[in-house]
Amino acid sequence: MLKVVSHEGYLARYPTGAVETPARIRAILGNLKGHYALVVPEPASTEDLLRAHTVDHLIQVQLEGKAVKDAAALAAGGALCAARRALTDGHPYFAAVRPPGHHAGRNRFGGFCFFNNMAIALLALFDHGTARRAAVIDFDMHRGDGTAEIFHGDPRVSFLDVSSAEKDGFVQRIESFLEGLPPVDIIGVSAGFDMHVKDWGGLLTNQDYHRIGRLIGNAARRLASGRVFAVLEGGYMPHDLGKAVLAFCKGLEGKDLIEPTHAARP
Ligand SMILES: [Zn+2]
């Protein structure tokens, strides 16, 4: 059984790029409604944020205004909540958060990202000793450069960053990474959907996202006692984003993708 972490604060308006809109979350929740139970997170604490970022970075984000700082801390809290719950329950969690996080480095932000949600979640688990090893799979169209920077040289994290540079064999790269992965305590997924056929990347169908979910879900049951959490990154066409997230979630929990049929029914 998969659960969804979300909060009405993810529907807030704050100064960011024109495409990073509340409609993204509204579309996701509209599609997931009736399929999954919702869990409401708390904002990340300053202590949580400082595991991944410098004090100066926190000040810089604060200077973007209270709306930005509050939204970003709440998104990080959503990732943290999903990671903690997945670790305890041994079930998948999907954190439908905004703003996204994978471009935020220790001391820099950009690309609609302010705090690195994934890094904040995993570093909290490491710090509390509840997890010692993790795998991170980033399948957003763009490089997870912030995540790569924060975990650079960190032996606790195996990081796979598939991005638009690898249009051929995109799904196969995830498959072979998972085949070679040793057991870990938890798998984190930076789930960006901007490689969708109807989004900027123009490559992956809902069936592809379902297959990616299934591959990761199977690996999590085999290698991580079912502990897997995904955190929303990109995906900018709300209508298609909502459907792609549902396809991914169905795959992650090992269920079939039921697409609406066009056949006439009596
Ligand atoms: Zn992206």
py3Dmol code that shows the C-alpha trace and the ligand (Angstrom):
import py3Dmol

protein = """\
ATOM      1  CA  MET A   1       0.000   0.000   0.000  1.00  0.00           C
ATOM      2  CA  LEU A   2       1.371   3.369  -1.050  1.00  0.00           C
ATOM      3  CA  LYS A   3       0.669   6.596   0.824  1.00  0.00           C
ATOM      4  CA  VAL A   4       0.917  10.173  -0.378  1.00  0.00           C
ATOM      5  CA  VAL A   5       2.460  13.005   1.610  1.00  0.00           C
ATOM      6  CA  SER A   6       0.973  16.383   0.796  1.00  0.00           C
ATOM      7  CA  HIS A   7      -0.076  19.651   2.408  1.00  0.00           C
ATOM      8  CA  GLU A   8      -2.299  22.558   1.424  1.00  0.00           C
ATOM      9  CA  GLY A   9       0.853  24.700   1.692  1.00  0.00           C
ATOM     10  CA  TYR A  10       2.056  23.062  -1.555  1.00  0.00           C
ATOM     11  CA  LEU A  11      -0.746  24.933  -3.293  1.00  0.00           C
ATOM     12  CA  ALA A  12       0.647  28.270  -2.128  1.00  0.00           C
ATOM     13  CA  ARG A  13       1.776  30.994  -4.486  1.00  0.00           C
ATOM     14  CA  TYR A  14       5.328  32.283  -3.987  1.00  0.00           C
ATOM     15  CA  PRO A  15       7.776  34.071  -6.282  1.00  0.00           C
ATOM     16  CA  THR A  16       9.319  31.470  -8.639  1.00  0.00           C
ATOM     17  CA  GLY A  17       9.448  30.525 -12.328  1.00  0.00           C
ATOM     18  CA  ALA A  18       6.196  31.017 -14.260  1.00  0.00           C
ATOM     19  CA  VAL A  19       5.764  27.273 -14.961  1.00  0.00           C
ATOM     20  CA  GLU A  20       6.242  26.101 -11.356  1.00  0.00           C
ATOM     21  CA  THR A  21       2.587  26.612 -10.412  1.00  0.00           C
ATOM     22  CA  PRO A  22       0.170  25.345  -7.735  1.00  0.00           C
ATOM     23  CA  ALA A  23      -1.776  23.704 -10.613  1.00  0.00           C
ATOM     24  CA  ARG A  24       0.934  21.033 -10.703  1.00  0.00           C
ATOM     25  CA  ILE A  25       0.040  19.788  -7.225  1.00  0.00           C
ATOM     26  CA  ARG A  26      -3.696  20.272  -7.792  1.00  0.00           C
ATOM     27  CA  ALA A  27      -3.509  17.997 -10.864  1.00  0.00           C
ATOM     28  CA  ILE A  28      -1.504  15.343  -9.011  1.00  0.00           C
ATOM     29  CA  LEU A  29      -3.853  15.269  -6.034  1.00  0.00           C
ATOM     30  CA  GLY A  30      -6.840  15.183  -8.392  1.00  0.00           C
ATOM     31  CA  ASN A  31      -5.454  12.071 -10.077  1.00  0.00           C
ATOM     32  CA  LEU A  32      -4.343  10.298  -6.889  1.00  0.00           C
ATOM     33  CA  LYS A  33      -7.592  11.030  -5.036  1.00  0.00           C
ATOM     34  CA  GLY A  34      -9.475   7.864  -4.140  1.00  0.00           C
ATOM     35  CA  HIS A  35      -6.370   5.722  -4.741  1.00  0.00           C
ATOM     36  CA  TYR A  36      -4.217   6.608  -1.752  1.00  0.00           C
ATOM     37  CA  ALA A  37      -4.406   7.821   1.834  1.00  0.00           C
ATOM     38  CA  LEU A  38      -2.907  11.258   2.489  1.00  0.00           C
ATOM     39  CA  VAL A  39      -0.364  12.044   5.198  1.00  0.00           C
ATOM     40  CA  VAL A  40       0.163  15.677   6.259  1.00  0.00           C
ATOM     41  CA  PRO A  41       3.783  16.649   7.085  1.00  0.00           C
ATOM     42  CA  GLU A  42       5.354  19.308   9.323  1.00  0.00           C
ATOM     43  CA  PRO A  43       7.870  21.848   7.982  1.00  0.00           C
ATOM     44  CA  ALA A  44      11.535  20.864   8.270  1.00  0.00           C
ATOM     45  CA  SER A  45      13.290  22.435  11.268  1.00  0.00           C
ATOM     46  CA  THR A  46      16.339  24.679  10.984  1.00  0.00           C
ATOM     47  CA  GLU A  47      18.382  21.767  12.342  1.00  0.00           C
ATOM     48  CA  ASP A  48      17.080  19.565   9.508  1.00  0.00           C
ATOM     49  CA  LEU A  49      17.882  22.198   6.867  1.00  0.00           C
ATOM     50  CA  LEU A  50      21.402  22.752   8.195  1.00  0.00           C
ATOM     51  CA  ARG A  51      22.384  19.118   7.616  1.00  0.00           C
ATOM     52  CA  ALA A  52      22.315  19.810   3.866  1.00  0.00           C
ATOM     53  CA  HIS A  53      22.888  23.579   3.673  1.00  0.00           C
ATOM     54  CA  THR A  54      25.101  26.319   5.082  1.00  0.00           C
ATOM     55  CA  VAL A  55      23.829  29.050   7.417  1.00  0.00           C
ATOM     56  CA  ASP A  56      24.514  31.525   4.622  1.00  0.00           C
ATOM     57  CA  HIS A  57      22.248  29.543   2.294  1.00  0.00           C
ATOM     58  CA  LEU A  58      19.395  29.698   4.804  1.00  0.00           C
ATOM     59  CA  ILE A  59      19.855  33.464   5.022  1.00  0.00           C
ATOM     60  CA  GLN A  60      19.822  33.762   1.223  1.00  0.00           C
ATOM     61  CA  VAL A  61      16.566  31.791   0.981  1.00  0.00           C
ATOM     62  CA  GLN A  62      15.080  33.937   3.751  1.00  0.00           C
ATOM     63  CA  LEU A  63      15.938  37.013   1.693  1.00  0.00           C
ATOM     64  CA  GLU A  64      13.709  35.632  -1.094  1.00  0.00           C
ATOM     65  CA  GLY A  65      10.815  36.339   1.278  1.00  0.00           C
ATOM     66  CA  LYS A  66       8.736  34.572   3.901  1.00  0.00           C
ATOM     67  CA  ALA A  67       6.473  32.870   1.330  1.00  0.00           C
ATOM     68  CA  VAL A  68       9.470  31.213  -0.358  1.00  0.00           C
ATOM     69  CA  LYS A  69      11.176  30.223   2.885  1.00  0.00           C
ATOM     70  CA  ASP A  70       7.968  28.748   4.346  1.00  0.00           C
ATOM     71  CA  ALA A  71       7.099  26.819   1.167  1.00  0.00           C
ATOM     72  CA  ALA A  72      10.638  25.466   0.822  1.00  0.00           C
ATOM     73  CA  ALA A  73      10.826  24.343   4.476  1.00  0.00           C
ATOM     74  CA  LEU A  74       7.426  22.653   4.109  1.00  0.00           C
ATOM     75  CA  ALA A  75       8.575  20.811   0.949  1.00  0.00           C
ATOM     76  CA  ALA A  76      11.695  19.589   2.757  1.00  0.00           C
ATOM     77  CA  GLY A  77       9.475  18.488   5.643  1.00  0.00           C
ATOM     78  CA  GLY A  78       7.334  16.507   3.182  1.00  0.00           C
ATOM     79  CA  ALA A  79      10.361  14.605   1.883  1.00  0.00           C
ATOM     80  CA  LEU A  80      11.528  13.998   5.433  1.00  0.00           C
ATOM     81  CA  CYS A  81       8.098  12.706   6.463  1.00  0.00           C
ATOM     82  CA  ALA A  82       7.959  10.353   3.449  1.00  0.00           C
ATOM     83  CA  ALA A  83      11.443   8.986   4.168  1.00  0.00           C
ATOM     84  CA  ARG A  84      10.777   8.415   7.881  1.00  0.00           C
ATOM     85  CA  ARG A  85       7.422   6.748   7.253  1.00  0.00           C
ATOM     86  CA  ALA A  86       8.768   4.531   4.455  1.00  0.00           C
ATOM     87  CA  LEU A  87      11.577   3.420   6.737  1.00  0.00           C
ATOM     88  CA  THR A  88       9.167   2.477   9.531  1.00  0.00           C
ATOM     89  CA  ASP A  89       6.332   1.028   7.440  1.00  0.00           C
ATOM     90  CA  GLY A  90       8.260  -0.767   4.673  1.00  0.00           C
ATOM     91  CA  HIS A  91       5.776   0.647   2.151  1.00  0.00           C
ATOM     92  CA  PRO A  92       6.255   3.202  -0.616  1.00  0.00           C
ATOM     93  CA  TYR A  93       5.519   6.891  -0.044  1.00  0.00           C
ATOM     94  CA  PHE A  94       5.119   9.599  -2.671  1.00  0.00           C
ATOM     95  CA  ALA A  95       5.743  13.163  -1.503  1.00  0.00           C
ATOM     96  CA  ALA A  96       3.756  15.506  -3.777  1.00  0.00           C
ATOM     97  CA  VAL A  97       5.669  18.649  -2.828  1.00  0.00           C
ATOM     98  CA  ARG A  98       6.661  21.954  -4.318  1.00  0.00           C
ATOM     99  CA  PRO A  99       9.056  23.698  -4.642  1.00  0.00           C
ATOM    100  CA  PRO A 100      11.300  20.916  -6.009  1.00  0.00           C
ATOM    101  CA  GLY A 101      14.807  20.454  -4.599  1.00  0.00           C
ATOM    102  CA  HIS A 102      17.383  18.598  -6.702  1.00  0.00           C
ATOM    103  CA  HIS A 103      19.163  21.702  -8.065  1.00  0.00           C
ATOM    104  CA  ALA A 104      19.743  23.165  -4.593  1.00  0.00           C
ATOM    105  CA  GLY A 105      23.345  22.649  -3.482  1.00  0.00           C
ATOM    106  CA  ARG A 106      24.936  23.239  -0.104  1.00  0.00           C
ATOM    107  CA  ASN A 107      25.235  26.939  -0.683  1.00  0.00           C
ATOM    108  CA  ARG A 108      23.278  27.759  -3.821  1.00  0.00           C
ATOM    109  CA  PHE A 109      19.793  27.583  -5.234  1.00  0.00           C
ATOM    110  CA  GLY A 110      18.227  27.824  -8.678  1.00  0.00           C
ATOM    111  CA  GLY A 111      16.035  26.047 -11.215  1.00  0.00           C
ATOM    112  CA  PHE A 112      12.926  26.559  -9.006  1.00  0.00           C
ATOM    113  CA  CYS A 113      14.723  24.720  -6.133  1.00  0.00           C
ATOM    114  CA  PHE A 114      15.577  26.324  -2.764  1.00  0.00           C
ATOM    115  CA  PHE A 115      16.288  23.495  -0.320  1.00  0.00           C
ATOM    116  CA  ASN A 116      17.421  20.030  -1.381  1.00  0.00           C
ATOM    117  CA  ASN A 117      14.444  17.980  -0.199  1.00  0.00           C
ATOM    118  CA  MET A 118      16.039  14.590  -0.942  1.00  0.00           C
ATOM    119  CA  ALA A 119      19.339  15.396   0.803  1.00  0.00           C
ATOM    120  CA  ILE A 120      17.575  16.846   3.852  1.00  0.00           C
ATOM    121  CA  ALA A 121      15.478  13.668   4.171  1.00  0.00           C
ATOM    122  CA  LEU A 122      18.365  11.216   3.879  1.00  0.00           C
ATOM    123  CA  LEU A 123      20.785  13.187   6.052  1.00  0.00           C
ATOM    124  CA  ALA A 124      18.202  13.189   8.854  1.00  0.00           C
ATOM    125  CA  LEU A 125      17.927   9.388   8.679  1.00  0.00           C
ATOM    126  CA  PHE A 126      21.717   9.035   8.664  1.00  0.00           C
ATOM    127  CA  ASP A 127      22.104  11.460  11.554  1.00  0.00           C
ATOM    128  CA  HIS A 128      19.537   9.633  13.666  1.00  0.00           C
ATOM    129  CA  GLY A 129      21.177   6.315  12.826  1.00  0.00           C
ATOM    130  CA  THR A 130      17.935   4.867  11.422  1.00  0.00           C
ATOM    131  CA  ALA A 131      19.557   4.307   8.007  1.00  0.00           C
ATOM    132  CA  ARG A 132      23.193   3.837   7.098  1.00  0.00           C
ATOM    133  CA  ARG A 133      23.077   3.228   3.353  1.00  0.00           C
ATOM    134  CA  ALA A 134      20.740   4.579   0.695  1.00  0.00           C
ATOM    135  CA  ALA A 135      20.307   4.597  -3.055  1.00  0.00           C
ATOM    136  CA  VAL A 136      19.031   7.682  -4.866  1.00  0.00           C
ATOM    137  CA  ILE A 137      17.556   7.541  -8.362  1.00  0.00           C
ATOM    138  CA  ASP A 138      16.931  10.864 -10.104  1.00  0.00           C
ATOM    139  CA  PHE A 139      14.909  10.480 -13.307  1.00  0.00           C
ATOM    140  CA  ASP A 140      14.064  14.146 -13.847  1.00  0.00           C
ATOM    141  CA  MET A 141      14.951  15.494 -17.296  1.00  0.00           C
ATOM    142  CA  HIS A 142      17.586  17.756 -15.715  1.00  0.00           C
ATOM    143  CA  ARG A 143      20.694  16.784 -13.786  1.00  0.00           C
ATOM    144  CA  GLY A 144      20.269  16.547 -10.026  1.00  0.00           C
ATOM    145  CA  ASP A 145      23.351  18.721  -9.659  1.00  0.00           C
ATOM    146  CA  GLY A 146      22.535  19.894  -6.128  1.00  0.00           C
ATOM    147  CA  THR A 147      22.033  16.341  -4.874  1.00  0.00           C
ATOM    148  CA  ALA A 148      25.243  15.215  -6.611  1.00  0.00           C
ATOM    149  CA  GLU A 149      27.165  18.041  -4.957  1.00  0.00           C
ATOM    150  CA  ILE A 150      25.826  17.376  -1.462  1.00  0.00           C
ATOM    151  CA  PHE A 151      26.489  13.618  -1.618  1.00  0.00           C
ATOM    152  CA  HIS A 152      29.770  13.858  -3.564  1.00  0.00           C
ATOM    153  CA  GLY A 153      32.231  11.361  -2.097  1.00  0.00           C
ATOM    154  CA  ASP A 154      29.680  10.156   0.475  1.00  0.00           C
ATOM    155  CA  PRO A 155      30.035   6.342   0.670  1.00  0.00           C
ATOM    156  CA  ARG A 156      26.562   6.037   2.236  1.00  0.00           C
ATOM    157  CA  VAL A 157      24.778   6.983  -0.989  1.00  0.00           C
ATOM    158  CA  SER A 158      24.675   5.214  -4.370  1.00  0.00           C
ATOM    159  CA  PHE A 159      23.414   7.840  -6.808  1.00  0.00           C
ATOM    160  CA  LEU A 160      21.994   7.274 -10.281  1.00  0.00           C
ATOM    161  CA  ASP A 161      21.216  10.418 -12.239  1.00  0.00           C
ATOM    162  CA  VAL A 162      19.506   9.631 -15.546  1.00  0.00           C
ATOM    163  CA  SER A 163      18.795  12.766 -17.537  1.00  0.00           C
ATOM    164  CA  SER A 164      18.047  14.056 -21.009  1.00  0.00           C
ATOM    165  CA  ALA A 165      21.624  13.350 -22.060  1.00  0.00           C
ATOM    166  CA  GLU A 166      20.635   9.686 -22.229  1.00  0.00           C
ATOM    167  CA  LYS A 167      17.535   9.533 -24.398  1.00  0.00           C
ATOM    168  CA  ASP A 168      18.481   6.080 -25.680  1.00  0.00           C
ATOM    169  CA  GLY A 169      17.998   3.448 -23.044  1.00  0.00           C
ATOM    170  CA  PHE A 170      16.638   5.814 -20.387  1.00  0.00           C
ATOM    171  CA  VAL A 171      14.593   3.098 -18.653  1.00  0.00           C
ATOM    172  CA  GLN A 172      17.305   0.455 -19.208  1.00  0.00           C
ATOM    173  CA  ARG A 173      19.820   2.607 -17.336  1.00  0.00           C
ATOM    174  CA  ILE A 174      17.576   2.490 -14.275  1.00  0.00           C
ATOM    175  CA  GLU A 175      17.123  -1.263 -14.707  1.00  0.00           C
ATOM    176  CA  SER A 176      20.857  -2.014 -14.888  1.00  0.00           C
ATOM    177  CA  PHE A 177      21.635   0.290 -11.940  1.00  0.00           C
ATOM    178  CA  LEU A 178      19.083  -1.593  -9.823  1.00  0.00           C
ATOM    179  CA  GLU A 179      20.457  -4.972 -10.954  1.00  0.00           C
ATOM    180  CA  GLY A 180      23.914  -4.018  -9.697  1.00  0.00           C
ATOM    181  CA  LEU A 181      22.735  -2.384  -6.475  1.00  0.00           C
ATOM    182  CA  PRO A 182      23.721  -4.026  -3.162  1.00  0.00           C
ATOM    183  CA  PRO A 183      21.139  -4.116  -0.314  1.00  0.00           C
ATOM    184  CA  VAL A 184      20.436  -0.668   1.162  1.00  0.00           C
ATOM    185  CA  ASP A 185      18.326   0.596   4.062  1.00  0.00           C
ATOM    186  CA  ILE A 186      16.148   2.780   1.857  1.00  0.00           C
ATOM    187  CA  ILE A 187      15.713   3.933  -1.745  1.00  0.00           C
ATOM    188  CA  GLY A 188      14.958   7.603  -2.444  1.00  0.00           C
ATOM    189  CA  VAL A 189      13.604   8.707  -5.810  1.00  0.00           C
ATOM    190  CA  SER A 190      13.868  12.228  -7.201  1.00  0.00           C
ATOM    191  CA  ALA A 191      10.789  11.887  -9.349  1.00  0.00           C
ATOM    192  CA  GLY A 192      10.681  14.521 -12.072  1.00  0.00           C
ATOM    193  CA  PHE A 193       8.224  14.044 -14.914  1.00  0.00           C
ATOM    194  CA  ASP A 194       9.528  16.606 -17.421  1.00  0.00           C
ATOM    195  CA  MET A 195      10.776  13.786 -19.721  1.00  0.00           C
ATOM    196  CA  HIS A 196       7.110  13.026 -20.469  1.00  0.00           C
ATOM    197  CA  VAL A 197       6.150  12.885 -24.160  1.00  0.00           C
ATOM    198  CA  LYS A 198       3.931  15.929 -23.678  1.00  0.00           C
ATOM    199  CA  ASP A 199       6.423  17.836 -21.490  1.00  0.00           C
ATOM    200  CA  TRP A 200       9.804  19.434 -22.327  1.00  0.00           C
ATOM    201  CA  GLY A 201      11.737  16.165 -22.692  1.00  0.00           C
ATOM    202  CA  GLY A 202       9.249  14.596 -25.110  1.00  0.00           C
ATOM    203  CA  LEU A 203      10.340  11.007 -24.409  1.00  0.00           C
ATOM    204  CA  LEU A 204       8.522   8.937 -21.775  1.00  0.00           C
ATOM    205  CA  THR A 205       4.916   7.693 -21.870  1.00  0.00           C
ATOM    206  CA  ASN A 206       2.751   6.911 -18.850  1.00  0.00           C
ATOM    207  CA  GLN A 207       3.541   3.231 -19.541  1.00  0.00           C
ATOM    208  CA  ASP A 208       7.251   4.096 -19.235  1.00  0.00           C
ATOM    209  CA  TYR A 209       6.676   5.825 -15.877  1.00  0.00           C
ATOM    210  CA  HIS A 210       4.663   2.807 -14.744  1.00  0.00           C
ATOM    211  CA  ARG A 211       7.547   0.522 -15.743  1.00  0.00           C
ATOM    212  CA  ILE A 212      10.088   2.751 -13.944  1.00  0.00           C
ATOM    213  CA  GLY A 213       7.892   2.610 -10.835  1.00  0.00           C
ATOM    214  CA  ARG A 214       7.597  -1.157 -11.064  1.00  0.00           C
ATOM    215  CA  LEU A 215      11.369  -1.627 -11.469  1.00  0.00           C
ATOM    216  CA  ILE A 216      12.111   0.577  -8.458  1.00  0.00           C
ATOM    217  CA  GLY A 217       9.319  -0.963  -6.349  1.00  0.00           C
ATOM    218  CA  ASN A 218      10.553  -4.496  -7.093  1.00  0.00           C
ATOM    219  CA  ALA A 219      14.125  -3.492  -6.236  1.00  0.00           C
ATOM    220  CA  ALA A 220      12.948  -1.882  -2.995  1.00  0.00           C
ATOM    221  CA  ARG A 221      11.183  -5.088  -1.916  1.00  0.00           C
ATOM    222  CA  ARG A 222      14.246  -7.165  -2.877  1.00  0.00           C
ATOM    223  CA  LEU A 223      17.020  -4.908  -1.529  1.00  0.00           C
ATOM    224  CA  ALA A 224      15.495  -2.505   1.014  1.00  0.00           C
ATOM    225  CA  SER A 225      12.669  -4.386   2.804  1.00  0.00           C
ATOM    226  CA  GLY A 226      10.140  -2.407   0.746  1.00  0.00           C
ATOM    227  CA  ARG A 227      11.405   0.951   1.998  1.00  0.00           C
ATOM    228  CA  VAL A 228      11.156   3.444  -0.829  1.00  0.00           C
ATOM    229  CA  PHE A 229      10.044   7.063  -1.016  1.00  0.00           C
ATOM    230  CA  ALA A 230       9.719   9.354  -3.998  1.00  0.00           C
ATOM    231  CA  VAL A 231       9.801  13.152  -3.966  1.00  0.00           C
ATOM    232  CA  LEU A 232       8.365  15.264  -6.774  1.00  0.00           C
ATOM    233  CA  GLU A 233      10.892  17.299  -8.759  1.00  0.00           C
ATOM    234  CA  GLY A 234       9.957  18.664 -12.231  1.00  0.00           C
ATOM    235  CA  GLY A 235       7.019  18.178 -14.594  1.00  0.00           C
ATOM    236  CA  TYR A 236       5.352  21.300 -15.937  1.00  0.00           C
ATOM    237  CA  MET A 237       2.272  20.267 -17.895  1.00  0.00           C
ATOM    238  CA  PRO A 238      -0.198  19.791 -15.030  1.00  0.00           C
ATOM    239  CA  HIS A 239      -2.755  17.701 -16.961  1.00  0.00           C
ATOM    240  CA  ASP A 240      -0.135  15.150 -18.071  1.00  0.00           C
ATOM    241  CA  LEU A 241       1.858  15.389 -14.843  1.00  0.00           C
ATOM    242  CA  GLY A 242      -1.065  14.127 -12.740  1.00  0.00           C
ATOM    243  CA  LYS A 243      -1.552  11.064 -14.944  1.00  0.00           C
ATOM    244  CA  ALA A 244       2.178  10.289 -15.082  1.00  0.00           C
ATOM    245  CA  VAL A 245       2.446  10.433 -11.276  1.00  0.00           C
ATOM    246  CA  LEU A 246      -0.479   8.008 -10.896  1.00  0.00           C
ATOM    247  CA  ALA A 247       1.152   5.619 -13.410  1.00  0.00           C
ATOM    248  CA  PHE A 248       4.457   5.797 -11.506  1.00  0.00           C
ATOM    249  CA  CYS A 249       2.753   5.234  -8.129  1.00  0.00           C
ATOM    250  CA  LYS A 250       0.814   2.213  -9.428  1.00  0.00           C
ATOM    251  CA  GLY A 251       4.087   0.734 -10.679  1.00  0.00           C
ATOM    252  CA  LEU A 252       5.888   1.491  -7.427  1.00  0.00           C
ATOM    253  CA  GLU A 253       3.341  -0.487  -5.412  1.00  0.00           C
ATOM    254  CA  GLY A 254       3.454  -3.338  -7.956  1.00  0.00           C
ATOM    255  CA  LYS A 255      -0.025  -2.793  -9.364  1.00  0.00           C
ATOM    256  CA  ASP A 256      -1.139  -2.751 -12.979  1.00  0.00           C
ATOM    257  CA  LEU A 257      -1.675   0.459 -14.856  1.00  0.00           C
ATOM    258  CA  ILE A 258      -5.306   0.773 -15.754  1.00  0.00           C
ATOM    259  CA  GLU A 259      -5.675   3.337 -18.478  1.00  0.00           C
ATOM    260  CA  PRO A 260      -9.087   4.537 -19.564  1.00  0.00           C
ATOM    261  CA  THR A 261     -10.172   2.566 -22.617  1.00  0.00           C
ATOM    262  CA  HIS A 262     -11.733   4.185 -25.633  1.00  0.00           C
ATOM    263  CA  ALA A 263     -13.912   1.163 -26.330  1.00  0.00           C
ATOM    264  CA  ALA A 264     -17.623   1.853 -26.195  1.00  0.00           C
ATOM    265  CA  ARG A 265     -19.390   0.175 -23.336  1.00  0.00           C
ATOM    266  CA  PRO A 266     -23.004  -0.793 -23.153  1.00  0.00           C
TER     267      PRO A 266
END
"""
ligand_1 = """\
1
ZN
Zn 13.592 19.060 -14.490
"""
view = py3Dmol.view(width=600, height=400)
view.addModel(protein, "pdb")
view.setStyle({"model": 0}, {"cartoon": {"style": "trace"}})
view.addModel(ligand_1, "xyz")
view.setStyle({"model": 1}, {"stick": {}})
view.zoomTo()
view.show()
